[in-house]
């Protein structure tokens, strides 16, 4: 073993010893460099990155223009605290984002550090704007690990197990996802929508009256819940119900927003107007930044000082985000997303059509470059899972993901089901996308053949 490899191995062991066990990893390694669509590990391996830091480095690792903007800002102003004065990058970022908003009413911005914090702020705002407490979130939805965000997260119990009691006043609504509803994958979206909106009517009658309900919170595309796009008719139904009862519609675009689905924000596909929209992850291409956006007539109800935070809207992160917005436009990122999306879906659907693999693949879904493959399972989520198939191998998603890493592709699983998610850079080349698809296909074929 070379000295470099020994040094890397010792660092990994040091990390295992001193980094809290509450953090999970898909590889026991140290990332030493990121460049474009690739990361390099301390043991010398170079991996094609289809995780982008869970949808964060959307313009590739260390994009030259974005990283330079951050470096230049570091030599001008690093920290201009938002409760003391405005700073230039904060205001420039608003100027860049205003034309991207899915509705012209979204004209009031507050920048924070993370998606979880953005959710916390959105909940505070909704309660203030309505004078009500209760929040309805979606079964399978993920919104973060801080205390309020954890309470409205319904994707996996790992995020809240052992931390109860959680924030009160939270109620769960079924999301129009065929597997959770126990209906076939080809069930029309109109039927899924009808089922879920009926459940919302029951929720209002049985658990939280509309007059007590401050907000309905939904990811436009379920993230941790399995990369399931919300049908436009469901979102429109929620908008109508919120309008009828004076309820805030909070649209969570932390993972699915900022170009990921082929539009600036995924809610654009439905034409639905958010009351509050939150954005984060890819906003600054790796620098910690989130945004909570609403309309001025509502945010004028907030008392000065009720929002804020030491690092909220950090100058360096905002400068990076300004450059990221310019890259989005100059490099025609949305055009690339839509072109590569067609190629990705074609490759995955070809794999699904392979008669040797067909029983193992239940679904290929998503929007843009936020795409998932759901595998069958011999056990499912338990004995009452209608889609259990004892003829397929167990733990397909985690085994395929591990095999992909061995072959040079970083990729992630997601949800309580056997799902692998594709989150490549939005500016990924045709060649690198094809390479990743080949590795994935090889991994699936090998693992299914091994049984």
N, C-alpha and C positions, 0 to 999 in steps of 0.2 A: 504494500500500500504506500502510495506517495505521501510526502510530508503534507501536501495540500489536502489530500483526502483524509489523512489522520487529523489535521486541524479541523476540518469540517465535521468529522465524526465527533470530535471532542466538544465542539460547539453545540451540536445537536444534543449530546448527552447533558451538557450544561443547561440547555433550554428545558429539557425534560425534568431536570431536577428543580429548577427555580421559577419556571413559568407556571402560573396556576393551572391546575388540572381542569378547571372550568372552561378552558379554551380547547376546542378540538382542532385537528389538522387532518388533511387528506394525505400529506406526505411528511415524513420526518426528515426535513431538510431545511437548509438555509437558502433563501433566495438572495443571490448576490447581485443580479442585474436584470433589468427589464428593458427591452427595446422592441418597439412595434408590437407585433403579435407573439413575441417569444419572451420567455424568462430563462435565466441561467441559474442553476443551483451550484452550491459550493462544492459538490462532488464532480462538477464538470458537465453534468447533463444539461442539454438545452431542450426545453419543452415548448411546443406550440400551446398557447394559452387560450382555451375556450372558456375560461372563468372570468377573465378581466377583473380579478379581485372582487367577484360577485357583482358584476355589472358596473364597475367604477371606472376603470381605465378604458373608457369607450373609444377614445381616439388613439389607442395604442399606448404602450408603456413609454414614458418619457418623450412624449411628442415634442419635437424641438421648439416649436413656437410657444406652446403652453408652458413648458418648463423654463424657457428663457424669460417669459413674462413674469413668472414667479420669482426667478433669480434676480431680475432687474428690480422688482418691487421690494425684495429683501434689502436692497441698498438704498431704498428711498423711505419707506415706512412699513414696518412689520406689523405693528399693533396700534390701530387707531380705534380705541374702545367706543362702541356704538352709543353708550350713554353719555359720552363726553362731547362728541361732535360727529358730523358726517366725515367720510373720507372718499376720495375720488373713485377708487375701484368699485366701491359699493354702489355709487350712483351710476357709474358707467355700466355696471352689470344690469341694473334695472333698465337702462336705455336699450341694451341688447335684448333683454328678455321680453319687453313689452310687445314687440311685433310677433313673437312666437306664441303668445298666449292663445289658448283655444277659444276664448271669448273676450271681447273688448271690455267687459265689466271687471275683469281681473286686472286691477291697476294699483294695488297696495301691497308692498313687499316687506317681509321681515326675513333676514338671513340668519341661520343658526349653524350648528356644526354637523349634525347627523340626521338621518331619517327618523330615528326614535325621538329626538328632540322636536323635530317638526311635527310629529304626531301629537306629542304633549302640548305644543303650542296650539295646534288645531283644535284639540279638545277644550283647552282653556277658552279659546275664542268662541267656539260654538256654545259653550255654557254661558258666556257673557252676552253674546248676541241674542240668545233666546230666553235667558233667565230660567232655563231648565237644566236637568242633570243628566238624564239617561242617554246612553250611546248604544246604537245598534251596529254591530260589526258582523263580518261574514264568516261562516264556517269555512275553514281552510285559509283564512286571511292571516297575513303576517305583517306586523307593524313595528316590531322592535322589542328590546329587552329592558328598557327603563320601566318604571312602575306603572304609569298609565298605559304606555304602549304595550306592555306585557299583558295587561288586563284585556285589551281588545284584540290580542293575537290569539287565533284559534287554529293554527296550522299544525302544531305539535305540542304535547304537554311538557316536553323537555324544557321549554322556555319558562314555564311557571311552576313546575313540580317542586314542591318543598318551600315555595315562597308565599304561600297563602297566609292570611286573607289578602286577596287582590283588591284593587280599586272597585268600589261598588257601583251599581247603576249601569252595568254592561250586559247587553243581551245579544244573542247570536241568531243569525238568520241563515238558512241554507243558501249556498251559492249555486247558480245554475251549471253544475258540473255533474255529468252523467254518473260517474262512479260513486260519488258521495250520495247521489239520489237513488242509486240502485236500479238505474234504467240503462238500456243499451247505448253504446257509444254513438250510434247514428240517430239517436232521438233528436227530432227537430228542435232548434233553439227556441222556437216559439212555445213548444210544450214545456221545456225546461223553465222558461221565463214564467209561464202560467203557474207552474208548480210552486216556484219560489215566491212570487208575488202573493199567491194565496197564503203561503206561510207567513208573510209579512202582515197580512190582514189578521190572521190568527194571533200573531205576536202582539199587535195593537189591542186585540180583544182580551188576551189572556195574561199578558206580562207587563207591558209598558204602554200606557195610553199615549196617544199622540201629544197631548198637552204636557206630558212629562218627558217627552223625547226631544233632546237637543239636536242630535245629528245621526245620520246614517253614514257610516265610514266604509269605503270599498276601494280595493285595488282594481284598476281598470283591467289589468291582467293579473290573476292570482300569481304570486311569486313562489314563496315557500310551499304554497298549497298545491303546486303542480303545473304552473305555467298554463293556466286556463283563461282565455279571453272572456270577458263578460259580454254576452250578446247585446248588441245595440238596443234591442227592444226592452231588455231588462233595465239598462241604464236609463232609458227614456221613461220607463214605468216608475223607477225610483224618483226621477226628477218631478214627475207629475204628482206623486204622493207627497214629496217634500214641499212642493209649492202649495198643495192643498192644506197642509197642516202647519206650515211655518217652520219646518224642520230644515236644518242645514245639511246639504249634501257635500260631504268631504271626499274628494277624489285623491287617493294615494297613488302618485306616479313616481315614487321613489325608485323603483326598479324598472318599471315599464316606460318611464318618461324619457325625455331629452333625446329623441331620435331612435330609441331602441326598437320601436315597432314600425319604423318607416315614416312616421310623422313626428313633428316636434313633441307632441304629447298624444298618448293613445286614446284619450277621451275624444279627440277630433274625429275618430271614425264614427262615433255615434251622434255628434253634433250637440251633445248634452252640455249645459252650462254648470260648472261647479260653483258652489258658494265659497268653498275654500279648497285650494289645491296645494298639495305638497310635492316637492321635488328635491332630489339629493343625488347620491351615488355619482353618476357621470357628469354632474353639473360642473365640476372643476377638475375632472380627469385624474383624481387621486388625492387632491387636497380636500381636507374636511370642510364641507359646505352643504347646507340645505336651505331650501326656501319655502316659506309659507306665504301663499298669495291669496288675497281676497279682494273685495271691492271697498273703496274708500268709505262709502256710506256706512258700511259695517265696522271697519276698523277705527273709524272716528269715535266709536263708542268705548274704545279701550282707554283706560287711564294711563298716562305716561308713567313708565316704570313697571307696569304689569307684564311687559315683555322685556327681554334682554338676556344678557349672559356675558361673562367675561370675554370669551373669544368669539361671540356672535358676529358673523359677517367679517371674519378676519381679512385684513387688507391683502395678504399674500394669496389666500384662497380666492378672494374676489378677483384679483388680477389674473389668476390662472383661469378663472371662469369666463372673464371677458375674452381672453384669448381663445378659449374653447368655443365660445359662441362664434367668434370670427372663423375658426377652423370649420365649424359646422357649415357655414355659408360658402367660404372660399373653396373648400375641397369637395363640395357637393355631396356631403355625407349621406343625406337622405336618399339620393339617387343610388349610391352604393349599397345602402341597406336593402333597398327594394330589389336591386339586381341580384345581390348575393342571397337574399331570402328565397327567391325562386329556385336558385340552384340548391340551396340547403333542403328545401322541402322536396324537390325532385329526387335528391339522393336518398333521403330518409324514406320516402314513399316507395322508391324502388326496392329498398331493403325490406320494407314491410311486405311487399308483394312477393318476395322470395318464398316459394311454398315450403321450404325447409325451415323458415323462420316465422312464417305467418302466425302460427298459434302462440308464439312467444311475444308478439308485439300487438298490444291492444289499441294503441292510438298514437298518431303523430299530429301535433297541434301547436298553436302559437300564432304570433304575428311578427313580421319583420325578422329581426335576428334575436328574438326571444322565443325559443322553440323547444319543445319537449318530445321525448319518446317515452311512452308508458308501456312497461312490460307486464306480462301476466305473472301470476305468483301461485304456487301450490297451496299457500296458506292464507294469502290476502291479509286483511286486517283482523281476521278472526273467522269463526265457523259460520257466521251469517253473511260474509262477503259473497255476493252473488256471482262474482267474476273469478273466483278461485279456479285454478286449473291444475290438477295434480299431475298432469302429463308434462308440465314445463319445469325446468330447473329452478331451484330456489335462489333467492337473493340475486336476481339477474342484474339489477341496476348497480349495486355496489361492486359486484364482480366485474362487470363490463367496465365501469369507471376505473377500477384498479388495473385492469389489463390495458386500458388506454394509456395510463400513466407509464406503464412498463414499455409501451410502444412509442412514447414521446408526446402524448397529448394530455394536457391537464383539462379535466372535465368534472362536473359536479352532479351529484344526485340531489333530489329534492322531494319533499312531501312524505306522507305516511305510506304512500304507494310506491311501487317500483318504477320510479321516474328518473330519467337523466335529462338535464337541461343544457341547452346550448346557448352560451352568452359570449360569442366571439367579439372582437373589436368591431366597431361600426365601420371602420375603414379597412377591414381585412381584404386582402387581395383574393382574386379568383383562385389563384394557385394554392394559397394557404388554406382557403376554405375547402377546396377539393382534397387537399392532403389530410385535413382533419376528418373529413367524411370517410376517406379510405381507411384511416386508422380505426375509426369507430366501427365501420362495417366489418373489418377483420376481427376486431375484438368481440363483436356480437356473435359472429359466425363461430369463432373458437369456443366461446363460453357455452353457447347453446349446444355445440357438438360434444363438449365435455360432459354436459348434463349436470 
